[in-house]
Amino acid sequence: MQIRESELPSIGKKFQMTTEAGDKLVLVVHDDGRREMYHYDREDPDDSISMVELTDEEAKQFAFILGGLVYKPRSLETIEMALDELVIEWYRLEPGSPYAGRTIGELDIRRRTGTTVIAVVGRGQVRQINPGPDFVVPEEATLVVMGERRHLKEFKKMIKNGSD
C-alpha cells in the first residue's frame, strides 16, 4: 500500500491511497483542522461517490477507533501481547544538533540506548525507512525510534543532552 501526499496551497494537505480491495480513498486535511474524506467509484476512479467532513476533534476520536486503540480485534491480541512493551516515538533533532551530519553507525544508538531507528524524516518530508548504519542523519530530521519505554527515555536523554 502506498499513500501519496500532496500540498494544497492555502488549504492544507491531500492524502490518497488505493486499498487492497481496489477502493480509492482521499483525505484532505485543512489548515483549520477540518478533514474531508472521499470515497471513489471503483469503475470510475475520478467519480467521488461519498464524502464525509469531520471536525478536528471528530477526526481524532475516529482515528483512535480506526487505529485499534478503542477496540482490538481478537486476531491482533496475540501479536500485541508479544509487542506490549514495544513503543514507537518520534524525536525531532534541534537545529545545530551534534547528531546531524553523522551516520547511524557513528551514533551507535542501539548499543548506547537499546533503541532502534526505524525511519528518518528529513526536510520536505523526505523519508528513509529502515536506515542502515551508513545513513547520514540530516539537519533537523525527525527520527522514528522503537524500543521499550525505559530505552526510549535513554534515547531522549541522549538527544536532549547532545553528548556522546
Backbone torsions as a table, in degrees:
resi	resn	phi	psi	omega
1	MET	NA	137.6	179.5
2	GLN	-128.3	135.6	177.0
3	ILE	-110.1	123.0	177.2
4	ARG	-94.6	135.1	-177.1
5	GLU	-120.0	136.8	177.0
6	SER	-144.9	148.7	178.6
7	GLU	-77.6	141.4	172.0
8	LEU	-119.8	93.9	-174.8
9	PRO	-51.7	134.4	-179.8
10	SER	65.8	6.5	179.0
11	ILE	-121.0	-56.0	-177.0
12	GLY	155.9	-130.5	179.8
13	LYS	-132.6	152.9	178.3
14	LYS	-120.4	133.2	177.3
15	PHE	-121.5	131.3	-177.6
16	GLN	-131.4	137.7	177.1
17	MET	-146.0	158.4	172.1
18	THR	-118.7	125.6	-177.4
19	THR	-74.2	168.0	176.0
20	GLU	-59.1	-30.8	179.9
21	ALA	-78.9	-6.6	177.1
22	GLY	97.1	9.4	178.2
23	ASP	-85.4	134.9	176.0
24	LYS	-94.8	126.1	178.6
25	LEU	-122.9	140.5	177.2
26	VAL	-130.1	135.2	176.3
27	LEU	-122.3	125.1	175.6
28	VAL	-108.9	120.8	178.2
29	VAL	-104.0	111.7	-178.6
30	HIS	-79.6	152.4	178.8
31	ASP	-60.6	-23.9	179.3
32	ASP	-86.7	3.5	176.4
33	GLY	101.3	-17.7	178.9
34	ARG	-65.8	152.4	174.7
35	ARG	-125.6	139.4	172.6
36	GLU	-121.2	126.7	178.2
37	MET	-111.8	129.9	-179.6
38	TYR	-119.1	141.7	175.6
39	HIS	-121.4	132.4	-174.3
40	TYR	-110.0	155.0	178.2
41	ASP	-66.6	131.9	179.6
42	ARG	-63.2	-36.5	-177.9
43	GLU	-76.2	-31.0	-180.0
44	ASP	-132.0	87.7	-173.4
45	PRO	-64.1	-3.1	175.7
46	ASP	-97.1	-3.9	-176.2
47	ASP	-104.1	111.1	177.9
48	SER	-75.4	125.4	-179.2
49	ILE	-101.3	-14.2	175.5
50	SER	-158.1	154.6	178.8
51	MET	-145.8	138.3	176.8
52	VAL	-129.6	134.6	176.2
53	GLU	-109.7	132.9	-179.8
54	LEU	-124.5	145.4	171.0
55	THR	-74.6	170.5	178.1
56	ASP	-58.2	-45.2	-179.2
57	GLU	-65.1	-43.7	178.4
58	GLU	-61.6	-41.3	-179.7
59	ALA	-63.4	-40.7	179.1
60	LYS	-65.4	-43.0	178.7
61	GLN	-63.6	-42.2	179.1
62	PHE	-65.4	-37.4	179.2
63	ALA	-62.2	-38.5	177.0
64	PHE	-61.1	-42.4	179.5
65	ILE	-68.3	-50.4	-177.9
66	LEU	-61.3	-37.3	-179.1
67	GLY	-80.0	-1.4	176.6
68	GLY	85.4	15.1	-179.9
69	LEU	-82.5	-20.1	-179.7
70	VAL	-95.8	-43.5	-179.3
71	TYR	-135.0	127.6	179.1
72	LYS	-105.2	118.0	175.6
73	PRO	-57.6	141.7	-176.0
74	ARG	-55.6	-35.0	-178.2
75	SER	-64.4	-22.4	-179.8
76	LEU	-90.9	-12.8	-174.9
77	GLU	-58.1	-43.0	-177.7
78	THR	-68.2	-36.0	177.8
79	ILE	-65.3	-45.2	-176.8
80	GLU	-68.8	-31.6	177.1
81	MET	-64.4	-39.5	179.9
82	ALA	-68.2	-28.5	-178.1
83	LEU	-105.8	14.9	-172.0
84	ASP	-53.0	-40.7	-177.7
85	GLU	-85.2	-8.0	-177.0
86	LEU	-82.0	129.4	-178.0
87	VAL	-129.3	145.3	175.4
88	ILE	-117.5	129.3	-179.2
89	GLU	-132.0	158.3	178.0
90	TRP	-112.0	132.3	179.4
91	TYR	-130.4	124.9	179.3
92	ARG	-96.0	129.6	176.6
93	LEU	-75.2	132.7	178.5
94	GLU	-70.2	153.5	175.1
95	PRO	-55.6	135.5	-179.7
96	GLY	80.5	10.3	-179.6
97	SER	-59.1	137.1	178.4
98	PRO	-68.8	-8.7	179.8
99	TYR	-86.2	-19.0	178.0
100	ALA	-70.9	143.1	179.1
101	GLY	84.0	1.4	179.2
102	ARG	-112.3	158.1	-179.9
103	THR	-83.4	159.7	175.9
104	ILE	-57.2	-41.6	179.7
105	GLY	-63.0	-42.3	178.4
106	GLU	-62.1	-38.7	-178.3
107	LEU	-69.4	-24.9	175.8
108	ASP	53.8	41.0	-173.1
109	ILE	-60.9	-44.9	-176.0
110	ARG	-61.4	-45.9	-179.8
111	ARG	-68.7	-40.0	-175.1
112	ARG	-74.8	-31.7	-173.5
113	THR	-125.6	-15.5	-177.4
114	GLY	83.0	7.5	179.6
115	THR	-105.1	166.8	178.6
116	THR	-128.1	131.1	174.9
117	VAL	-80.9	116.5	-177.2
118	ILE	-101.2	-13.8	176.4
119	ALA	-164.4	156.5	175.4
120	VAL	-133.3	131.2	177.4
121	VAL	-114.6	119.2	-178.9
122	GLY	-101.9	-167.7	178.3
123	ARG	-56.5	146.6	-179.9
124	GLY	68.1	19.4	179.6
125	GLN	60.9	25.4	175.9
126	VAL	-69.4	125.0	-174.4
127	ARG	-110.9	140.9	171.5
128	GLN	-123.8	109.8	179.6
129	ILE	-88.3	137.0	178.7
130	ASN	51.7	59.5	-178.4
131	PRO	-66.6	136.6	179.4
132	GLY	-81.6	179.5	-176.8
133	PRO	-64.7	-21.1	-179.2
134	ASP	-90.8	-1.5	-179.3
135	PHE	-71.1	128.1	179.7
136	VAL	-89.5	124.3	-179.0
137	VAL	-73.9	121.3	-179.0
138	PRO	-76.4	163.8	176.1
139	GLU	-56.4	140.3	174.3
140	GLU	52.0	33.4	179.2
141	ALA	-76.6	159.0	170.6
142	THR	-106.1	124.4	179.8
143	LEU	-99.0	129.3	174.9
144	VAL	-97.8	116.0	-169.5
145	VAL	-122.1	140.7	-177.8
146	MET	-121.0	139.9	176.3
147	GLY	170.9	-178.7	174.7
148	GLU	-75.8	156.9	-176.3
149	ARG	-52.8	-43.4	-178.3
150	ARG	-63.9	-34.4	178.4
151	HIS	-72.8	-37.5	178.5
152	LEU	-64.7	-33.2	175.9
153	LYS	-63.5	-40.1	177.6
154	GLU	-64.8	-41.7	178.8
155	PHE	-62.5	-45.5	-179.9
156	LYS	-60.4	-41.4	178.5
157	LYS	-63.3	-42.9	179.7
158	MET	-61.6	-47.1	-178.5
159	ILE	-66.2	-41.3	-177.9
160	LYS	-66.5	-43.3	-177.2
161	ASN	-77.5	-24.7	179.8
162	GLY	66.4	23.6	-177.3
163	SER	-101.8	156.2	177.3
164	ASP	-97.2	NA	NA
